[in-house]
Amino acid sequence: TMDSGLSVSKGILAMREKGVFGQALVKPRGRRWPVLVPGKYIDEYYQDKPIGYCKTLEQVVDGVKFFIHCQKEETFVTKIMSCHGVLTRVEDLS
């Protein structure tokens, strides 16, 4: 897992081209979000959601699908960009 910078999207997509499936925690640098991350939109969407609510935003760039996995925390929304996986609810069977 990597930490994000303004070019994290390019890095994730370049890794995918080489067959590496990485992920990065996504956050703004100053007032700017990384390229291809609609951070302000995501934060607004989650504003009235309950803590723990999660959803995956799927995007396609040059034919390559990538994801931004989001989860509502108490005071912010966690965003993780990756080229693998989606969030699915798994029932606790214990």
C-alpha positions as protocol buffer text, in pm:
chain_id: "A"
residue {
  index: 1
  type: THR
  ca { x: 0 y: 0 z: 0 }
}
residue {
  index: 2
  type: MET
  ca { x: 132 y: 341 z: -97 }
}
residue {
  index: 3
  type: ASP
  ca { x: 51 y: 691 z: 20 }
}
residue {
  index: 4
  type: SER
  ca { x: -88 y: 925 z: -244 }
}
residue {
  index: 5
  type: GLY
  ca { x: 56 y: 1220 z: -425 }
}
residue {
  index: 6
  type: LEU
  ca { x: -91 y: 1424 z: -709 }
}
residue {
  index: 7
  type: SER
  ca { x: 25 y: 1161 z: -966 }
}
residue {
  index: 8
  type: VAL
  ca { x: -96 y: 852 z: -779 }
}
residue {
  index: 9
  type: SER
  ca { x: -344 y: 769 z: -1057 }
}
residue {
  index: 10
  type: LYS
  ca { x: -64 y: 750 z: -1313 }
}
residue {
  index: 11
  type: GLY
  ca { x: 138 y: 532 z: -1078 }
}
residue {
  index: 12
  type: ILE
  ca { x: -145 y: 286 z: -1013 }
}
residue {
  index: 13
  type: LEU
  ca { x: -219 y: 257 z: -1387 }
}
residue {
  index: 14
  type: ALA
  ca { x: 152 y: 218 z: -1475 }
}
residue {
  index: 15
  type: MET
  ca { x: 186 y: -60 z: -1216 }
}
residue {
  index: 16
  type: ARG
  ca { x: -117 y: -234 z: -1364 }
}
residue {
  index: 17
  type: GLU
  ca { x: 44 y: -225 z: -1711 }
}
residue {
  index: 18
  type: LYS
  ca { x: 337 y: -420 z: -1562 }
}
residue {
  index: 19
  type: GLY
  ca { x: 106 y: -675 z: -1398 }
}
residue {
  index: 20
  type: VAL
  ca { x: 141 y: -532 z: -1047 }
}
residue {
  index: 21
  type: PHE
  ca { x: -183 y: -480 z: -855 }
}
residue {
  index: 22
  type: GLY
  ca { x: -112 y: -207 z: -602 }
}
residue {
  index: 23
  type: GLN
  ca { x: -321 y: 28 z: -395 }
}
residue {
  index: 24
  type: ALA
  ca { x: -279 y: 373 z: -244 }
}
residue {
  index: 25
  type: LEU
  ca { x: -446 y: 570 z: 28 }
}
residue {
  index: 26
  type: VAL
  ca { x: -585 y: 880 z: -144 }
}
residue {
  index: 27
  type: LYS
  ca { x: -595 y: 1222 z: 21 }
}
residue {
  index: 28
  type: PRO
  ca { x: -563 y: 1584 z: -89 }
}
residue {
  index: 29
  type: ARG
  ca { x: -231 y: 1766 z: -103 }
}
residue {
  index: 30
  type: GLY
  ca { x: -315 y: 2113 z: 18 }
}
residue {
  index: 31
  type: ARG
  ca { x: -643 y: 2193 z: -157 }
}
residue {
  index: 32
  type: ARG
  ca { x: -589 y: 1965 z: -459 }
}
residue {
  index: 33
  type: TRP
  ca { x: -696 y: 1604 z: -499 }
}
residue {
  index: 34
  type: PRO
  ca { x: -490 y: 1363 z: -710 }
}
residue {
  index: 35
  type: VAL
  ca { x: -570 y: 1352 z: -1082 }
}
residue {
  index: 36
  type: LEU
  ca { x: -881 y: 1137 z: -1159 }
}
residue {
  index: 37
  type: VAL
  ca { x: -998 y: 1145 z: -796 }
}
residue {
  index: 38
  type: PRO
  ca { x: -1324 y: 1340 z: -751 }
}
residue {
  index: 39
  type: GLY
  ca { x: -1254 y: 1386 z: -379 }
}
residue {
  index: 40
  type: LYS
  ca { x: -1492 y: 1677 z: -322 }
}
residue {
  index: 41
  type: TYR
  ca { x: -1775 y: 1489 z: -497 }
}
residue {
  index: 42
  type: ILE
  ca { x: -1708 y: 1174 z: -291 }
}
residue {
  index: 43
  type: ASP
  ca { x: -1705 y: 1371 z: 37 }
}
residue {
  index: 44
  type: GLU
  ca { x: -2035 y: 1541 z: -54 }
}
residue {
  index: 45
  type: TYR
  ca { x: -2194 y: 1206 z: -148 }
}
residue {
  index: 46
  type: TYR
  ca { x: -2097 y: 1054 z: 189 }
}
residue {
  index: 47
  type: GLN
  ca { x: -2203 y: 1354 z: 397 }
}
residue {
  index: 48
  type: ASP
  ca { x: -2534 y: 1200 z: 514 }
}
residue {
  index: 49
  type: LYS
  ca { x: -2423 y: 834 z: 508 }
}
residue {
  index: 50
  type: PRO
  ca { x: -2382 y: 636 z: 834 }
}
residue {
  index: 51
  type: ILE
  ca { x: -2038 y: 548 z: 972 }
}
residue {
  index: 52
  type: GLY
  ca { x: -1917 y: 227 z: 808 }
}
residue {
  index: 53
  type: TYR
  ca { x: -2106 y: 283 z: 482 }
}
residue {
  index: 54
  type: CYS
  ca { x: -1885 y: 180 z: 191 }
}
residue {
  index: 55
  type: LYS
  ca { x: -1901 y: 186 z: -185 }
}
residue {
  index: 56
  type: THR
  ca { x: -1661 y: 151 z: -475 }
}
residue {
  index: 57
  type: LEU
  ca { x: -1632 y: 409 z: -753 }
}
residue {
  index: 58
  type: GLU
  ca { x: -1525 y: 246 z: -1080 }
}
residue {
  index: 59
  type: GLN
  ca { x: -1349 y: 442 z: -1355 }
}
residue {
  index: 60
  type: VAL
  ca { x: -1187 y: 351 z: -1686 }
}
residue {
  index: 61
  type: VAL
  ca { x: -882 y: 526 z: -1832 }
}
residue {
  index: 62
  type: ASP
  ca { x: -741 y: 413 z: -2169 }
}
residue {
  index: 63
  type: GLY
  ca { x: -934 y: 87 z: -2138 }
}
residue {
  index: 64
  type: VAL
  ca { x: -796 y: 9 z: -1790 }
}
residue {
  index: 65
  type: LYS
  ca { x: -1048 y: -16 z: -1507 }
}
residue {
  index: 66
  type: PHE
  ca { x: -949 y: 114 z: -1166 }
}
residue {
  index: 67
  type: PHE
  ca { x: -1137 y: 161 z: -841 }
}
residue {
  index: 68
  type: ILE
  ca { x: -1164 y: 408 z: -557 }
}
residue {
  index: 69
  type: HIS
  ca { x: -1285 y: 217 z: -251 }
}
residue {
  index: 70
  type: CYS
  ca { x: -1455 y: 453 z: -5 }
}
residue {
  index: 71
  type: GLN
  ca { x: -1571 y: 410 z: 354 }
}
residue {
  index: 72
  type: LYS
  ca { x: -1735 y: 664 z: 583 }
}
residue {
  index: 73
  type: GLU
  ca { x: -1548 y: 723 z: 909 }
}
residue {
  index: 74
  type: GLU
  ca { x: -1659 y: 946 z: 1194 }
}
residue {
  index: 75
  type: THR
  ca { x: -1500 y: 1267 z: 1062 }
}
residue {
  index: 76
  type: PHE
  ca { x: -1382 y: 1180 z: 708 }
}
residue {
  index: 77
  type: VAL
  ca { x: -1416 y: 936 z: 417 }
}
residue {
  index: 78
  type: THR
  ca { x: -1131 y: 688 z: 363 }
}
residue {
  index: 79
  type: LYS
  ca { x: -1044 y: 654 z: -7 }
}
residue {
  index: 80
  type: ILE
  ca { x: -817 y: 381 z: -144 }
}
residue {
  index: 81
  type: MET
  ca { x: -733 y: 368 z: -515 }
}
residue {
  index: 82
  type: SER
  ca { x: -652 y: 29 z: -669 }
}
residue {
  index: 83
  type: CYS
  ca { x: -670 y: -177 z: -988 }
}
residue {
  index: 84
  type: HIS
  ca { x: -812 y: -478 z: -808 }
}
residue {
  index: 85
  type: GLY
  ca { x: -1109 y: -586 z: -603 }
}
residue {
  index: 86
  type: VAL
  ca { x: -1442 y: -441 z: -510 }
}
residue {
  index: 87
  type: LEU
  ca { x: -1608 y: -398 z: -173 }
}
residue {
  index: 88
  type: THR
  ca { x: -1865 y: -663 z: -97 }
}
residue {
  index: 89
  type: ARG
  ca { x: -2054 y: -715 z: 224 }
}
residue {
  index: 90
  type: VAL
  ca { x: -1972 y: -1045 z: 395 }
}
residue {
  index: 91
  type: GLU
  ca { x: -2211 y: -1162 z: 664 }
}
residue {
  index: 92
  type: ASP
  ca { x: -2054 y: -1256 z: 997 }
}
residue {
  index: 93
  type: LEU
  ca { x: -2109 y: -1630 z: 1024 }
}
residue {
  index: 94
  type: SER
  ca { x: -1973 y: -1670 z: 1377 }
}
